[in-house]
């Protein structure tokens, strides 16, 4: 499979912090996009909290809902990156809302009854100065898989501070080697799988 096949990625950053304040979740999402760029993938970032995404489980919750525009970007992408901080051991409320809105995709199907997002790849990124990354990754991947996305091998990257730590990912002087290596593997596997699915969609 040649890397000349163009691919696009969309990173949904689920920080609770509005722009323009710095965000560890956005930093990690951009690192994932940088790693994907090494495989010929172009990408965009949406900080979800900057937009009025209404609560609900439909693709369009009516007047003022910002989700349809974000969804349009997602539908134009081959790879979805969901990046979230850890709060009280769980994904952020913004990430949970993203999953709830993505649930609407179960009703958006092709002529075979397959969700329109089938054939798209999804990966995860989790940061936090407390434990919970493995559980959050599992919850995100299970939800994204149920909705119709395909999860690549080793499709999650994360960073946790030491127990009872207080540092943020964005405060580190350099990316830990284990995180960088995991992100590199995630990107290679995601790009490979996305190209395979683009060339030979589910039938």
SERO-4910 file (N, C-alpha, C, O; in steps of 0.05 Angstrom, whole numbers):
BEGIN
 pado doro    nc1    nc2    nc3   cac1   cac2   cac3    cc1    cc2    cc3    oc1    oc2    oc3
  Unk    A     17    -24      0      0      0      0     18     25      0     34     29     18
  Unk    A     14     41    -20     32     65    -23     23     88     -5     -1     92      0
  Unk    A     43    103      5     37    126     22     28    150      6     23    171     17
  Unk    A     27    147    -20     19    170    -37    -11    174    -36    -21    195    -45
  Unk    A    -26    154    -27    -55    157    -24    -61    178     -3    -53    174     20
  Unk    A    -74    200    -11    -78    222      9    -97    214     31   -118    201     25
  Unk    A    -91    222     55   -108    217     78   -111    243     94    -93    260     94
  Unk    A   -134    245    108   -139    268    125   -146    258    153   -158    236    156
  Unk    A   -138    273    173   -145    267    201   -158    291    214   -153    314    206
  Unk    A   -176    286    232   -188    307    249   -183    299    278   -190    277    287
  Unk    A   -172    318    293   -168    314    322   -189    330    337   -190    355    335
  Unk    A   -205    316    352   -225    329    370   -212    330    398   -209    310    411
  Unk    A   -205    354    406   -192    359    432   -213    365    452   -229    384    450
  Unk    A   -214    348    473   -236    349    492   -228    361    519   -238    354    540
  Unk    A   -209    379    519   -201    394    542   -225    410    553   -244    416    538
  Unk    A   -225    417    578   -245    434    590   -237    464    587   -252    482    594
  Unk    A   -213    468    577   -201    495    576   -206    508    549   -197    498    529
  Unk    A   -221    531    548   -225    544    523   -200    557    511   -181    562    526
  Unk    A   -199    561    485   -177    575    473   -178    604    482   -200    615    488
  Unk    A   -156    618    483   -129    609    473   -111    598    494    -87    595    489
  Unk    A   -122    591    517   -105    580    538    -92    554    530   -104    538    515
  Unk    A    -67    549    539    -53    524    531    -69    500    542    -83    501    561
  Unk    A    -65    477    528    -79    453    535    -61    429    530    -50    426    508
  Unk    A    -57    413    551    -41    388    548    -54    369    528    -41    355    513
  Unk    A    -81    368    529    -95    350    510    -91    358    481    -87    342    463
  Unk    A    -90    385    477    -85    394    449    -56    389    441    -51    382    418
  Unk    A    -38    393    460    -10    387    454     -6    358    445      7    353    425
  Unk    A    -18    339    460    -15    311    452    -29    306    426    -19    291    409
  Unk    A    -52    318    421    -66    314    396    -49    324    373    -48    311    352
  Unk    A    -36    347    376    -20    357    355      5    339    351     15    337    328
  Unk    A     15    327    372     37    309    369     29    284    353     44    274    336
  Unk    A      4    275    357     -6    253    341     -8    261    312     -1    246    294
  Unk    A    -19    285    307    -21    295    279      7    298    266     10    292    243
  Unk    A     26    307    282     53    310    271     64    282    263     77    279    242
  Unk    A     59    262    280     68    235    274     53    224    250     65    210    233
  Unk    A     28    230    247     12    221    223     23    235    198     23    223    177
  Unk    A     32    260    201     42    275    178     67    260    166     72    263    142
  Unk    A     81    246    182    104    230    173     96    208    153    112    197    139
  Unk    A     69    202    153     58    182    136     40    194    115     22    181    104
  Unk    A     44    220    110     28    233     89      0    240     96    -17    242     78
  Unk    A     -6    243    122    -33    249    131    -34    279    139    -18    287    155
  Unk    A    -52    294    127    -56    321    136    -79    322    156    -96    305    156
  Unk    A    -78    342    174    -98    342    195   -106    369    205    -92    389    200
  Unk    A   -129    370    219   -139    394    231   -146    388    261   -150    365    268
  Unk    A   -147    409    277   -154    407    305   -179    423    311   -182    446    302
  Unk    A   -197    411    326   -220    425    336   -221    422    366   -222    400    377
  Unk    A   -219    445    380   -222    445    409   -252    447    415   -264    469    412
  Unk    A   -264    425    422   -293    423    423   -306    443    441   -327    453    436
  Unk    A   -293    449    464   -304    467    483   -308    496    472   -323    511    484
  Unk    A   -294    502    451   -297    528    438   -323    531    422   -329    552    413
  Unk    A   -337    509    420   -361    508    403   -386    500    419   -383    485    439
  Unk    A   -409    510    412   -433    504    426   -445    477    417   -464    476    401
  Unk    A   -432    455    427   -442    429    420   -464    421    440   -459    418    464
  Unk    A   -488    419    430   -511    414    447   -511    385    457   -500    368    444
  Unk    A   -523    381    481   -526    353    490   -546    339    473   -565    351    463
  Unk    A   -542    313    470   -561    297    455   -548    274    440   -523    271    442
  Unk    A   -564    258    427   -553    234    413   -562    234    384   -564    213    371
  Unk    A   -566    258    373   -573    260    344   -551    276    330   -535    290    343
  Unk    A   -549    273    304   -527    287    290   -532    317    288   -514    332    283
  Unk    A   -557    325    292   -564    354    292   -585    359    313   -607    349    311
  Unk    A   -578    374    333   -596    380    355   -610    407    352   -621    418    371
  Unk    A   -610    417    327   -626    441    321   -611    467    323   -587    468    322
  Unk    A   -626    488    324   -615    516    323   -593    520    343   -595    514    366
  Unk    A   -571    531    333   -548    538    349   -529    515    354   -508    519    366
  Unk    A   -536    491    346   -518    468    351   -494    469    333   -497    471    308
  Unk    A   -470    468    344   -445    469    329   -436    442    319   -418    440    303
  Unk    A   -448    421    329   -439    394    322   -440    388    292   -422    376    281
  Unk    A   -462    395    278   -463    389    249   -439    398    233   -429    384    215
  Unk    A   -428    422    240   -405    432    225   -380    416    232   -363    410    215
  Unk    A   -377    408    258   -355    391    266   -358    364    253   -338    352    243
  Unk    A   -382    353    252   -387    327    239   -380    328    210   -369    308    199
  Unk    A   -385    350    196   -378    353    168   -347    349    164   -339    336    146
  Unk    A   -332    361    183   -303    358    181   -295    328    187   -277    318    174
  Unk    A   -309    316    206   -303    288    212   -309    270    188   -294    251    182
  Unk    A   -331    275    175   -339    258    152   -320    261    129   -318    243    112
  Unk    A   -306    284    128   -286    288    107   -259    276    114   -240    276     97
  Unk    A   -256    266    138   -231    255    148   -231    224    146   -252    212    146
  Unk    A   -207    213    144   -203    184    145   -196    174    172   -201    150    179
  Unk    A   -185    191    189   -176    184    215   -186    204    236   -184    228    232
  Unk    A   -199    194    257   -208    211    279   -191    207    303   -186    184    311
  Unk    A   -181    229    314   -165    228    338   -182    241    360   -191    264    358
  Unk    A   -186    226    382   -201    237    405   -181    240    428   -170    220    437
  Unk    A   -177    265    437   -157    270    458   -172    282    482   -187    301    479
  Unk    A   -166    271    505   -180    280    529   -162    281    553   -143    265    555
  Unk    A   -167    299    571   -154    299    597   -167    278    616   -188    268    609
  Unk    A   -154    273    638   -165    255    658   -175    273    681   -161    289    692
  Unk    A   -201    269    689   -212    283    711   -226    263    730   -244    249    722
  Unk    A   -217    262    755   -227    244    775   -227    215    764   -246    200    769
  Unk    A   -206    208    749   -204    181    738   -220    176    714   -220    153    705
  Unk    A   -233    195    702   -251    191    679   -243    210    657   -229    230    661
  Unk    A   -254    205    633   -251    224    611   -266    249    618   -284    249    635
  Unk    A   -260    271    604   -274    296    610   -303    295    601   -311    278    586
  Unk    A   -319    312    612   -347    314    605   -350    321    575   -370    313    563
  Unk    A   -331    336    565   -332    343    536   -328    318    519   -341    314    499
  Unk    A   -309    300    527   -305    275    513   -330    258    514   -337    245    494
  Unk    A   -342    257    537   -367    241    540   -389    252    522   -404    237    510
  Unk    A   -390    278    519   -410    290    502   -404    283    473   -423    278    457
  Unk    A   -379    283    465   -371    276    438   -381    247    432   -392    242    411
  Unk    A   -376    229    451   -386    201    447   -416    201    444   -427    186    427
  Unk    A   -430    216    460   -459    217    459   -468    227    432   -488    217    420
  Unk    A   -455    248    421   -463    258    395   -456    239    373   -470    236    353
  Unk    A   -433    225    376   -426    205    356   -445    182    356   -447    168    336
  Unk    A   -459    177    378   -479    156    379   -500    160    357   -513    140    348
  Unk    A   -505    185    349   -524    190    327   -516    177    301   -533    174    284
  Unk    A   -490    170    298   -481    158    273   -493    130    269   -494    120    246
  Unk    A   -503    117    290   -515     91    287   -540     92    270   -549     72    259
  Unk    A   -552    116    268   -576    119    252   -570    129    224   -588    131    207
  Unk    A   -545    136    219   -536    147    193   -522    124    178   -498    120    182
  Unk    A   -537    110    161   -526     86    148   -527     87    118   -541    104    106
  Unk    A   -511     70    106   -512     67     76   -533     47     68   -549     38     84
  Unk    A   -534     41     43   -555     23     32   -553     -5     44   -573    -20     43
  Unk    A   -530    -12     55   -527    -38     67   -533    -38     97   -531    -59    110
  Unk    A   -541    -15    108   -546    -12    136   -522     -8    153   -523    -10    177
  Unk    A   -499     -3    140   -474      1    154   -471     31    161   -477     48    145
  Unk    A   -462     37    186   -458     66    193   -439     80    173   -421     68    162
  Unk    A   -445    105    167   -429    120    148   -400    123    157   -383    128    140
  Unk    A   -395    121    183   -368    123    192   -352     97    190   -328     97    195
  Unk    A   -365     76    182   -351     50    178   -329     54    157   -334     67    136
  Unk    A   -306     45    162   -284     49    144   -266     71    153   -244     74    143
  Unk    A   -275     87    173   -258    108    184   -243     96    208   -253     79    222
  Unk    A   -219    105    212   -202     96    234   -204    115    257   -205    140    253
  Unk    A   -204    105    282   -204    123    305   -181    115    324   -176     91    329
  Unk    A   -168    135    336   -147    131    355   -152    150    379   -167    169    377
  Unk    A   -138    144    401   -143    160    425   -117    170    437    -96    159    433
  Unk    A   -120    192    452    -97    204    466   -108    214    493   -128    228    494
  Unk    A    -94    207    515   -104    214    542    -81    225    558    -59    214    558
  Unk    A    -85    248    571    -65    259    589    -77    265    616   -101    270    618
  Unk    A    -60    264    637    -70    271    663    -49    268    684    -30    252    681
  Unk    A    -52    284    706    -33    281    728    -45    263    750    -40    267    774
  Unk    A    -63    245    742    -74    225    760    -79    199    743    -78    200    719
  Unk    A    -84    177    757    -88    152    743   -115    152    728   -132    168    733
  Unk    A   -117    133    709   -142    131    695   -140    127    665   -159    122    652
  Unk    A   -115    130    654   -112    130    625   -121    104    612   -133    104    591
  Unk    A   -114     81    624   -121     56    612   -152     53    611   -163     44    591
  Unk    A   -165     60    633   -194     57    634   -207     76    614   -226     68    600
  Unk    A   -197    101    612   -208    120    593   -204    110    564   -222    111    548
  Unk    A   -180    100    559   -174     89    532   -194     67    525   -204     65    503
  Unk    A   -198     49    544   -216     26    540   -245     36    534   -258     26    516
  Unk    A   -254     55    550   -281     66    546   -284     80    519   -304     76    505
  Unk    A   -264     96    512   -265    110    486   -265     90    463   -281     92    445
  Unk    A   -247     70    464   -245     51    442   -270     34    440   -279     29    417
  Unk    A   -281     26    462   -306     10    461   -328     26    448   -343     16    431
  Unk    A   -331     51    456   -352     68    445   -348     74    416   -367     71    400
  Unk    A   -324     80    408   -317     86    380   -321     62    362   -331     64    340
  Unk    A   -314     38    373   -318     14    358   -348      8    354   -356      1    332
  Unk    A   -363     11    375   -392      7    373   -405     25    352   -423     16    338
  Unk    A   -395     49    351   -407     69    332   -400     62    303   -414     70    285
  Unk    A   -378     47    299   -371     39    272   -343     44    263   -335     36    242
  Unk    A   -328     59    280   -300     64    273   -283     38    276   -291     20    291
  Unk    A   -261     38    262   -242     15    264   -218     25    280   -206     46    275
  Unk    A   -210      8    300   -188     15    318   -163      0    309   -164    -25    307
  Unk    A   -141     14    304   -117      0    295   -103    -13    319   -108     -7    342
  Unk    A    -84    -31    313    -67    -43    333    -53    -21    348    -42     -2    336
  Unk    A    -52    -22    375    -39     -2    392    -47     26    384    -31     44    380
  Unk    A    -73     30    383    -85     55    374    -90     76    396   -105     94    391
  Unk    A    -77     73    419    -80     93    440    -53    101    451    -35     85    455
  Unk    A    -50    127    456    -26    138    469    -35    154    493    -57    164    494
  Unk    A    -17    155    513    -25    169    538      0    177    554     22    167    550
  Unk    A     -5    195    573     15    202    593      1    206    620    -19    221    621
  Unk    A     11    194    641      3    199    668     27    209    684     49    199    681
  Unk    A     22    228    702     43    236    720     46    214    742     29    196    743
  Unk    A     67    216    757     71    197    779     48    200    799     35    220    800
  Unk    A     44    179    815     22    180    835     23    205    852     45    212    862
  Unk    A      0    218    855     -2    242    871     14    265    859     19    285    873
  Unk    A     21    263    834     36    285    821     19    309    814     -6    308    816
  Unk    A     32    330    807     17    355    801     25    368    775     16    390    769
  Unk    A     43    355    760     52    367    734     31    362    713     15    344    713
  Unk    A     32    380    693     16    377    668     35    368    646     59    373    647
  Unk    A     24    354    627     39    344    604     54    367    590     77    365    582
  Unk    A     39    389    587     51    412    573     74    425    588     89    442    577
  Unk    A     77    418    614     99    430    630    125    414    628    145    423    638
  Unk    A    124    390    615    148    374    613    168    387    594    160    399    574
  Unk    A    194    385    601    214    397    584    216    382    557    223    394    537
  Unk    A    211    357    557    211    341    532    191    318    535    185    310    557
  Unk    A    183    308    512    164    285    512    179    260    521    200    254    510
  Unk    A    168    246    541    181    221    549    184    202    526    166    200    509
  Unk    A    206    187    525    211    169    503    189    148    499    181    142    477
  Unk    A    178    138    521    157    118    519    132    129    506    119    115    490
  Unk    A    126    154    512    102    167    500    108    172    470     91    166    453
  Unk    A    131    183    464    138    188    436    138    163    419    128    163    397
  Unk    A    149    141    430    149    116    416    121    105    411    115     95    390
  Unk    A    104    107    432     77     97    429     62    114    408     47    102    392
  Unk    A     65    140    409     52    157    389     61    151    361     45    151    342
  Unk    A     87    146    357     98    139    331     85    113    321     78    112    297
  Unk    A     83     93    338     70     68    330     41     72    324     31     61    304
  Unk    A     27     87    340     -1     93    335     -5    104    307    -22     96    292
  Unk    A     11    124    301      8    138    275     14    120    252     -1    120    232
  Unk    A     35    104    254     42     85    232     19     65    227     11     60    205
  Unk    A      9     54    249    -13     34    246    -39     46    237    -53     34    221
  Unk    A    -45     70    246    -70     84    238    -69     91    209    -89     87    194
  Unk    A    -47    102    199    -45    109    171    -46     84    153    -59     84    133
  Unk    A    -32     63    162    -32     38    146    -61     27    144    -70     20    122
  Unk    A    -75     26    166   -102     15    166   -121     33    150   -138     23    135
  Unk    A   -118     59    153   -136     77    138   -132     74    108   -152     75     93
  Unk    A   -108     70    100   -103     66     71   -114     40     61   -126     38     39
  Unk    A   -112     19     77   -123     -7     70   -154     -4     67   -165    -15     47
  Unk    A   -166      9     86   -195     11     85   -205     30     63   -226     26     52
  Unk    A   -189     50     57   -196     68     34   -194     53      8   -211     57    -10
  Unk    A   -174     36      5   -170     21    -20   -190     -2    -22   -198     -9    -44
  Unk    A   -197    -13      0   -215    -37      0   -235    -34     23   -231    -45     45
  Unk    A   -257    -19     18   -277    -14     40   -291    -39     48   -290    -60     34
  Unk    A   -303    -38     71   -320    -60     81   -342    -66     60   -353    -47     48
  Unk    A   -348    -91     56   -368    -98     36   -390   -115     50   -409   -123     37
***
